[in-house]
């Protein structure tokens, strides 16, 4: 229920309060209630002594994501989170830099740029542009780099803790579909080590072949994740644009996806894989959030429930 600008939301026994920020209406301050704090405390205790890097990673927001992913079962959440901490250390996530993965750029097959109308960073996937599809290890590392980069643009303190993925299947064919091994590993990493990070997954221009691939990979997709996948079905350009306009500010959405943003401005590999490019990406997300706050003074409901 909502009363005087505040809302109480309950999920599987855990409750939190959302307070509207009068200075920025699309931003919300999370205030955990006693019941929720108890679960967080139990999970933190179950994790035991953490190293310095682990302690920085295991924030209350992280604990809450893992609890939600395991329906507030503390032992199961602790096992999942411990697996992530071990994986991050063994895989060397902190050490993955832009220069380590830039050769997988392939003209923009995977990148993060901008955000949707709720402030969630956008991760673009364009498999038809993949010219190194058999470079399994490089492609997985490239995925992790872009996930970490998108996450760095979140604003969890103000209720923005998820991303939105746009999969462009234009010109998708058997020659551009990723190897099954890579697809399975991608799903495993996203579901095991980035739980509750996906807010929405939009699929555009999906041909019949993609539907066959999707059917083959579906058994490996978590039911909660599958619920967030949405096929954009209009056949005409105007219909697709109208559907996308529900989610995005079209002046900062790529023209090759029916937006108004010039392609070389939406993605440029020569600047994207640089420290300046990473910083500019964050500045763009912040400016779009501010623009959306001016356009829509009422907080979006997706944010109100912590980007559920």
C-alpha positions as CSV (number, residue, x, y, z in Angstrom):
1,X,0.0,0.0,0.0
2,X,1.1,3.6,-0.6
3,X,0.5,6.4,1.8
4,X,1.8,9.9,1.9
5,X,4.5,9.2,-0.7
6,X,5.7,5.9,0.8
7,X,5.1,2.3,0.0
8,X,5.5,-1.0,1.7
9,X,6.3,-4.0,-0.4
10,X,6.6,-7.6,0.7
11,X,8.1,-10.5,-1.2
12,X,8.3,-14.0,0.2
13,X,8.2,-12.8,3.8
14,X,10.7,-10.0,3.4
15,X,9.5,-6.4,3.6
16,X,11.1,-3.1,2.9
17,X,9.9,0.5,2.8
18,X,10.3,2.8,-0.2
19,X,10.4,6.6,0.4
20,X,10.1,9.0,-2.4
21,X,13.0,11.5,-2.7
22,X,11.4,15.0,-3.1
23,X,14.6,16.2,-4.8
24,X,14.6,13.6,-7.5
25,X,11.3,11.9,-8.1
26,X,12.7,8.9,-10.1
27,X,15.1,8.1,-7.2
28,X,14.0,6.2,-4.2
29,X,15.6,5.5,-0.8
30,X,15.5,1.9,0.5
31,X,14.8,1.5,4.2
32,X,14.9,-2.1,5.3
33,X,12.4,-3.1,8.0
34,X,13.1,-5.3,11.0
35,X,12.0,-8.5,9.3
36,X,14.2,-7.9,6.3
37,X,17.2,-6.8,8.4
38,X,16.9,-10.1,10.3
39,X,17.3,-12.1,7.2
40,X,20.2,-10.0,6.0
41,X,21.9,-10.5,9.4
42,X,21.4,-14.2,9.2
43,X,22.9,-14.4,5.8
44,X,25.9,-12.2,6.7
45,X,26.5,-14.5,9.7
46,X,26.3,-17.5,7.5
47,X,28.9,-16.1,5.2
48,X,31.5,-16.2,8.0
49,X,34.7,-14.2,7.9
50,X,35.2,-12.4,4.6
51,X,38.3,-11.1,2.9
52,X,38.8,-7.4,2.2
53,X,37.6,-7.5,-1.4
54,X,34.7,-9.9,-0.4
55,X,33.6,-7.5,2.3
56,X,33.4,-4.6,-0.2
57,X,31.3,-6.8,-2.6
58,X,28.9,-8.2,0.0
59,X,26.7,-5.1,0.7
60,X,23.2,-5.3,2.0
61,X,22.0,-4.9,-1.6
62,X,24.1,-7.9,-2.6
63,X,22.7,-10.0,0.3
64,X,19.2,-9.1,-0.6
65,X,19.6,-10.1,-4.2
66,X,20.9,-13.5,-3.2
67,X,18.1,-14.0,-0.7
68,X,15.5,-13.2,-3.3
69,X,17.2,-15.5,-5.8
70,X,16.8,-18.3,-3.3
71,X,13.4,-17.3,-1.9
72,X,14.8,-16.2,1.4
73,X,16.4,-19.6,2.1
74,X,19.5,-18.5,4.0
75,X,21.6,-21.6,3.6
76,X,20.9,-21.8,-0.1
77,X,21.6,-18.0,-0.5
78,X,24.8,-18.4,1.4
79,X,25.9,-21.3,-0.9
80,X,25.1,-19.3,-4.0
81,X,26.9,-16.2,-2.8
82,X,30.0,-18.2,-1.7
83,X,30.1,-19.7,-5.2
84,X,30.1,-16.2,-6.6
85,X,32.8,-14.9,-4.4
86,X,35.0,-17.9,-5.2
87,X,34.3,-17.5,-8.9
88,X,35.1,-13.8,-8.9
89,X,38.4,-14.5,-7.3
90,X,39.3,-17.5,-9.5
91,X,38.2,-15.9,-12.7
92,X,39.9,-12.6,-11.9
93,X,36.9,-10.4,-12.4
94,X,38.5,-7.3,-10.9
95,X,41.4,-7.7,-13.3
96,X,39.4,-7.7,-16.5
97,X,40.1,-4.4,-18.3
98,X,38.8,-3.0,-21.6
99,X,42.1,-3.7,-23.3
100,X,41.8,-7.4,-22.4
101,X,38.5,-7.8,-24.4
102,X,38.6,-5.1,-27.1
103,X,39.4,-7.6,-29.9
104,X,36.0,-9.2,-29.2
105,X,34.3,-5.9,-30.1
106,X,33.3,-7.0,-33.6
107,X,31.6,-3.7,-34.5
108,X,29.4,-3.6,-31.4
109,X,28.1,-7.1,-30.9
110,X,27.8,-6.5,-27.2
111,X,28.1,-3.2,-25.3
112,X,26.4,-1.1,-22.7
113,X,25.2,2.5,-23.4
114,X,22.5,4.7,-21.9
115,X,19.5,3.6,-19.8
116,X,15.8,3.1,-20.1
117,X,13.1,5.4,-18.7
118,X,13.4,3.8,-15.2
119,X,17.2,4.5,-15.1
120,X,18.3,0.9,-15.7
121,X,21.5,0.7,-17.8
122,X,21.0,-0.9,-21.3
123,X,23.1,-3.9,-22.5
124,X,22.9,-4.3,-26.3
125,X,23.4,-7.6,-28.0
126,X,23.8,-7.9,-31.8
127,X,24.9,-11.5,-32.5
128,X,24.8,-11.0,-36.3
129,X,27.9,-8.8,-35.9
130,X,29.9,-11.6,-34.2
131,X,33.0,-12.4,-36.3
132,X,34.8,-14.3,-33.5
133,X,32.0,-16.6,-32.3
134,X,34.3,-19.6,-31.8
135,X,36.6,-17.7,-29.4
136,X,34.7,-19.1,-26.4
137,X,37.0,-17.8,-23.6
138,X,37.4,-14.3,-25.1
139,X,33.6,-14.0,-25.6
140,X,32.8,-15.0,-22.0
141,X,35.4,-12.6,-20.7
142,X,33.9,-9.9,-22.9
143,X,30.4,-10.7,-21.5
144,X,31.7,-10.4,-17.9
145,X,33.5,-7.1,-18.7
146,X,30.3,-5.6,-20.1
147,X,28.2,-6.9,-17.2
148,X,30.6,-5.3,-14.7
149,X,30.6,-2.1,-16.6
150,X,26.8,-1.9,-16.8
151,X,26.6,-2.7,-13.0
152,X,29.0,0.2,-12.3
153,X,26.4,2.5,-13.8
154,X,23.7,1.3,-11.3
155,X,22.5,3.5,-8.4
156,X,21.4,0.9,-5.8
157,X,21.2,3.5,-3.1
158,X,18.4,5.1,-5.0
159,X,16.6,1.8,-6.0
160,X,18.2,1.2,-9.4
161,X,19.7,-2.2,-9.1
162,X,18.9,-3.9,-12.4
163,X,19.7,-3.7,-16.1
164,X,17.7,-4.1,-19.2
165,X,19.0,-6.1,-22.2
166,X,18.1,-5.5,-25.8
167,X,18.8,-8.4,-28.2
168,X,18.8,-7.3,-31.8
169,X,18.2,-10.4,-34.0
170,X,18.3,-8.6,-37.3
171,X,20.2,-10.8,-39.9
172,X,20.5,-13.5,-37.2
173,X,21.3,-16.9,-38.8
174,X,22.8,-20.3,-38.0
175,X,26.2,-18.8,-38.8
176,X,25.8,-16.0,-36.3
177,X,24.3,-18.0,-33.5
178,X,26.7,-18.6,-30.6
179,X,28.0,-22.1,-30.0
180,X,25.8,-24.0,-27.6
181,X,28.7,-24.3,-25.2
182,X,29.0,-20.5,-25.0
183,X,25.3,-20.0,-24.6
184,X,25.1,-22.5,-21.7
185,X,28.1,-20.8,-20.0
186,X,26.6,-17.4,-20.5
187,X,23.3,-18.5,-18.8
188,X,25.2,-20.2,-16.0
189,X,27.3,-17.1,-15.2
190,X,24.4,-14.7,-15.4
191,X,22.1,-16.9,-13.3
192,X,24.7,-18.0,-10.7
193,X,26.8,-14.9,-10.4
194,X,24.5,-12.0,-11.3
195,X,21.2,-13.1,-9.8
196,X,18.4,-10.5,-9.7
197,X,20.4,-8.2,-12.0
198,X,18.0,-8.6,-15.0
199,X,15.0,-6.3,-15.1
200,X,13.8,-6.9,-18.6
201,X,15.1,-8.7,-21.7
202,X,13.7,-7.4,-25.0
203,X,14.2,-9.5,-28.2
204,X,13.8,-7.7,-31.6
205,X,13.4,-9.0,-35.1
206,X,13.6,-12.6,-34.1
207,X,13.5,-14.9,-37.2
208,X,12.2,-18.5,-37.2
209,X,15.7,-19.8,-36.7
210,X,16.2,-17.9,-33.5
211,X,12.9,-19.3,-32.1
212,X,14.4,-22.8,-32.7
213,X,17.6,-21.8,-30.8
214,X,15.5,-20.2,-28.0
215,X,13.5,-23.4,-27.7
216,X,16.7,-25.5,-27.4
217,X,18.2,-23.2,-24.7
218,X,14.9,-22.6,-22.7
219,X,15.3,-25.6,-20.4
220,X,18.4,-24.0,-19.0
221,X,16.7,-20.6,-18.3
222,X,15.5,-20.0,-14.8
223,X,11.7,-19.6,-14.6
224,X,12.0,-16.1,-13.0
225,X,14.4,-15.1,-15.8
226,X,12.2,-16.5,-18.5
227,X,9.3,-14.3,-17.1
228,X,11.3,-11.2,-17.9
229,X,11.9,-12.1,-21.5
230,X,9.7,-10.2,-24.0
231,X,9.6,-10.6,-27.7
232,X,8.9,-7.3,-29.5
233,X,6.4,-8.6,-32.1
234,X,5.2,-5.7,-34.4
235,X,6.2,-6.3,-38.0
236,X,6.3,-2.7,-39.2
237,X,9.0,-0.2,-38.2
238,X,6.4,2.2,-36.7
239,X,5.0,-0.5,-34.5
240,X,8.5,-1.5,-33.2
241,X,9.4,2.1,-32.5
242,X,6.2,2.6,-30.6
243,X,6.9,-0.4,-28.5
244,X,10.5,0.6,-27.8
245,X,9.3,4.2,-27.0
246,X,7.5,2.7,-23.9
247,X,10.9,1.9,-22.5
248,X,13.5,4.4,-23.9
249,X,14.1,8.0,-24.7
250,X,14.5,7.6,-28.5
251,X,16.8,10.6,-28.9
252,X,19.4,8.4,-27.1
253,X,18.4,5.1,-28.7
254,X,20.4,3.8,-31.7
255,X,19.0,4.5,-35.2
256,X,19.7,0.9,-36.2
257,X,17.1,0.0,-33.6
258,X,14.5,2.5,-34.8
259,X,15.8,5.3,-32.6
260,X,17.2,8.7,-33.4
261,X,20.8,8.3,-32.2
262,X,23.4,8.2,-34.9
263,X,25.1,4.8,-35.0
264,X,28.7,6.0,-34.7
265,X,27.7,8.0,-31.6
266,X,25.8,5.1,-30.0
267,X,28.8,2.9,-30.3
268,X,32.4,3.6,-31.3
269,X,34.9,0.9,-30.5
270,X,37.9,3.2,-30.6
271,X,36.5,5.2,-27.6
272,X,34.3,2.6,-25.9
273,X,37.2,0.5,-24.8
274,X,39.1,3.3,-23.0
275,X,38.9,4.8,-19.5
276,X,37.4,7.9,-21.0
277,X,34.8,5.8,-22.7
278,X,33.9,4.1,-19.5
279,X,33.6,7.5,-17.7
280,X,31.5,9.0,-20.5
281,X,29.2,6.0,-20.4
282,X,28.5,6.7,-16.7
283,X,27.9,10.4,-17.4
284,X,25.4,9.6,-20.1
285,X,23.4,7.3,-17.8
286,X,23.3,10.0,-15.1
287,X,22.2,12.7,-17.6
288,X,19.5,10.5,-19.0
289,X,18.2,9.8,-15.5
290,X,18.1,13.6,-14.8
291,X,16.2,14.1,-18.1
292,X,13.7,11.5,-17.3
293,X,13.2,13.0,-13.9
294,X,12.2,16.3,-15.6
295,X,10.0,14.6,-18.1
296,X,8.2,12.3,-15.6
297,X,7.9,13.8,-12.1
298,X,6.1,10.7,-10.8
299,X,8.4,7.8,-9.8
300,X,8.1,4.9,-12.2
301,X,6.5,1.8,-10.6
302,X,9.3,-0.5,-11.8
303,X,11.7,1.5,-9.6
304,X,9.2,1.7,-6.7
305,X,9.4,-2.0,-6.2
306,X,13.2,-2.0,-6.5
307,X,13.2,-2.7,-10.2
308,X,11.3,-5.9,-9.6
